[in-house]
Amino acid sequence: MASQASPLQELRAGELRIDSIAVPECVRLVWYGRSAMHDPRAVLVPYFEQAIEAARRCGAPVEMHFEGLDYFNSSTIAALIDAIRLGGEHRVPLVMVYKASVRWQRMSFDALRMLTHEHDFQLRAV
């Protein structure tokens, strides 16, 4: 699977970096660092809107990878819920991939599991 130039720019906000990689089967957002901002929604939601629009145009899902992320706060979970809602509104499937061996990731994503029944949203533990 060859990667292509992504329609999105890399996001940098404080200690958080999100790389955007366009591959034929999805728009992949790879998270690194820490999301400890007081109001991450102000930065993340506009970025999610761009990613979802790019995926919609390609007819592909958005896949977010958190395996390299060191930490995110509860405010970031609210932003992820917004991403799930936006994906549903625009009929763009959303996949979140996390590292099950990291306790805080497993607990955070287990809390989002209830949303998988209401939206076109999947959680994948690796």
Secondary structure, 3 states (H helix, E strand, C coil): CCCECCCCCCEEECCEEEEEEEECCEEEEEEEEEECCCCCHHHHHHHHHHHHHHHHHHCCCEEEECCCEEEECHHHHHHHHHHHHHHHHCCCCEEEEECCCCHHHHHHHHHHHHHHHCCCEEEEEC
